[in-house]
Amino acid sequence: MLLLGMPLFVIILAATILGFYHAEIDLTVISIEFYRIADTPLLVALPLFTFAGYILSESKTSERLLKITHVFFSWMPSSLAIISLLSCAIFTAFTGASGVTIVALGALLLPALIKEGYPEKLSLGLVTTTGSLGLLLPPSVPLILYGIIIQQMNLGIEITLPQLFVAGLLPALLMLLLLGLWLAWTTRKMKRQKTSFSIKRAKSVLLESIWEIPLPLFILMGIFGGFFTISEVAAVTTIYVLIVEIFIYKEIKLRQLNKIIIDAMQMIGSILLILGVAMAFTNYLVDAEVPAYLFTWVKENVKSQFTFLLLLNLFLLLLGAILDIFSALIIVVPLIVPVALGYQIHPLHLGVIFLANMQIGYFTPPVGMNLFIASYRFNKPITEIYQATIPFMLILLVAVLMITYIPWLSTWFL
């Protein structure tokens, strides 16, 4: 079915039906699983944050974000490269899609980097790889989805969304820091025009973005301050973004709204459909004791936690290169979480390892999705994109190993 090009949810559903039929279990368990997911309080946040992200990506938010980061960070060595890192990470965190970041910010950043004297190869690698660096930052949709899946598994360990958001902060900052230091070292001999901080210019760009600046603060305060549930934060965020972009900035026309809604809901609808059938399939696997057999096999062949984590990273890197992050989360997380628990790996730590690897998988040759998006967007041969991204991938692999073998980075607050 896969070779014939059938949709992923159809393949998983067929496997689920065959499994339950063979086990002589009534197939109504599949519809019950859909109902159970629909009853999850966190679920409402997914379509709302996705819709808000699509609106922001269609407006000129990316341009205003670049202006703000440029004003406040242009005094630093390799300032434009650092600005690119921060802008792309923040934009991806809010839009939830790294490909959107390449399309929206890449057209602005690549010419600016080349004009300032950065080598074209370095600039290409920078805008291609940094598009995925915001997946560990709130309110990342993949983080929310991981939280939903974990909560559905009834592991006996309470995992909340605020905990997941905090767990991702230090690893995300580590990745940005390592890349920033490497960029500063690589471009240390490059001549650049020195720019001093200007209060007048800072005031100007802050006034221009006055309606969007409170958005991340509101989300963080709402979630971590305990004033709102995550679903309430998502609802208010969506309403706020709609009002600001349509009626205040007037960058989104009412006639555009229909297409934005369709695009956003098609994307999230496909995720929810896969999630429903995948959780039903997971239930079949649990009934068939597949995770237990898998854990026994792994335990017999992999003796130490160190080796297991190394093999897990290699597997996730390969997975991220051939499968989109949402499908990977839905299909693989229910299988690897029970095995990881057997090696005393906390689900929060596992989630951060998973997403950190998926970030790199987006631009891992030969089939990482962002490689093809960048090739199309910048009209460059795919082989040139491969070469440009390799140094960035190596730096981020160092970060992933640190995240993997220093659990404190993800669980320091527990």
Secondary structure by P-SEA (a helix, b strand, c coil): cccccccaaaaaaaaaaaaaaaaccccaaaaaaaaaaaaccaaaaaaaaaaaaaaaaacaaaaaaaaaaaaacccccaaaaaaaaaaaaaaaaaaccaaaaaaaaccccaaaaaaacccaaaaaaaaaccccccccccccaaaaaaaaaaaaacccccccaaaaaaaaaaaaaaaaaaaaaaaaaaaccbbbbbbcccaaaaaaaaaaaccccaaaaaaaaaaaaccccaaaaaaaaaaaaaaaaccccccccccaaaaaaaaaaaaaaaaaaaaaaaaaaaaaaaaaaaaaaaaaaaaaccccaaaaaaaaaaaaaaaaacccaaaaaacccccaaaaaaaacccaaaaaaaaaaaaaaaaccccccaaaaaaaaaacccaaaaaaaaaaaaaaaaaaaaaaaaccccccccc
